[in-house]
Amino acid sequence: MKVSDYIINYLKENGIDKAFGYAVGAVAHIYDSLDKIEGIEIVNTIHEQSAGFAAEAYARVTKKTGVAVATSGPGTTNLLTPIGSCFFDLVPSLFITGQVSTKEYK
């Protein structure tokens, strides 16, 4: 089992039924695992920040945990404003970001 499969199965077991994100680069495995599992809808956004705000809005409206997925580096920094908004307003949310493979450093 891939780690990404384990993560997505864990989310499903804990009631997550929707994830917002921008599918590129370092989160390809997460998106692959999301696509394979039934019961979690993927909502693709045009920008990482919009994924973060969509997850926040979803959490505020449904009272469920909002999940946003973004790639590494600049994709992660694009989530900072939604993360801050969720943190200061105590909105239940989970932000998953990718990490560049260590093989690419060499």
C-alpha positions in Angstrom: 0.0 0.0 0.0 1.3 3.4 -0.9 1.4 6.1 1.9 -1.0 8.2 -0.1 -3.5 5.3 -0.2 -3.2 5.0 3.6 -3.8 8.8 4.1 -6.9 8.8 1.9 -8.3 5.7 3.5 -7.7 7.4 6.9 -9.6 10.5 5.7 -12.5 8.3 4.5 -12.7 6.4 7.8 -12.9 9.7 9.6 -15.9 11.0 7.6 -14.2 13.1 4.9 -16.4 13.1 1.8 -15.0 16.0 -0.2 -11.5 17.4 -1.0 -10.7 20.6 -2.8 -7.4 21.1 -4.7 -5.2 21.8 -7.6 -3.7 18.7 -9.1 -0.1 19.3 -10.0 3.4 18.0 -9.4 4.1 16.9 -5.8 0.5 15.8 -5.0 0.1 13.5 -7.9 0.1 10.4 -5.7 -2.5 12.0 -3.4 -4.7 12.7 -6.4 -4.3 9.2 -7.7 -5.3 7.8 -4.4 -8.3 10.2 -4.1 -9.4 9.1 -7.6 -9.3 5.4 -6.7 -11.4 5.6 -3.5 -15.2 5.8 -3.6 -17.0 8.2 -1.4 -14.7 11.2 -1.5 -15.5 13.8 -4.2 -12.6 15.7 -5.7 -13.4 19.3 -6.5 -10.6 20.7 -8.7 -9.9 24.4 -8.4 -7.9 26.8 -10.6 -5.6 28.0 -7.8 -4.4 26.6 -4.5 -5.8 29.6 -2.6 -9.2 29.0 -4.0 -9.0 25.4 -2.8 -8.2 26.6 0.7 -11.1 29.0 0.8 -13.4 26.4 -0.7 -12.4 24.0 2.0 -13.0 26.7 4.6 -16.4 27.6 3.2 -17.4 23.9 3.0 -16.4 23.5 6.7 -18.3 26.6 7.7 -21.5 25.5 5.9 -21.5 21.8 6.6 -19.8 21.7 10.0 -17.6 18.9 8.6 -13.8 19.1 8.2 -12.8 21.0 5.0 -9.8 19.5 3.1 -7.6 21.3 0.7 -4.7 19.8 -1.3 -1.9 21.8 -2.9 1.5 21.1 -4.3 4.9 22.0 -2.7 6.7 25.3 -2.6 4.6 28.2 -3.9 1.5 26.0 -3.9 1.9 25.6 -0.2 2.4 29.3 0.4 -0.8 30.0 -1.5 -2.6 28.3 1.3 -1.3 30.6 4.0 -4.3 33.0 4.0 -6.9 30.3 4.2 -4.9 28.5 6.9 -4.8 31.7 8.9 -8.5 32.3 8.4 -9.4 28.8 9.6 -7.0 29.0 12.5 -8.2 32.3 13.9 -11.9 31.5 13.4 -11.6 27.9 14.7 -12.8 26.3 11.4 -12.2 22.6 11.2 -9.8 22.1 8.3 -7.0 20.0 7.0 -4.5 21.2 4.5 -2.4 18.6 2.7 0.7 19.7 0.7 3.2 17.8 -1.3 6.9 17.6 -0.9 9.6 17.5 -3.6 11.1 14.0 -3.8 14.6 13.8 -2.4 15.7 12.1 -5.6 15.2 15.5 -7.4 17.7 17.2 -5.1 20.6 15.3 -6.6 
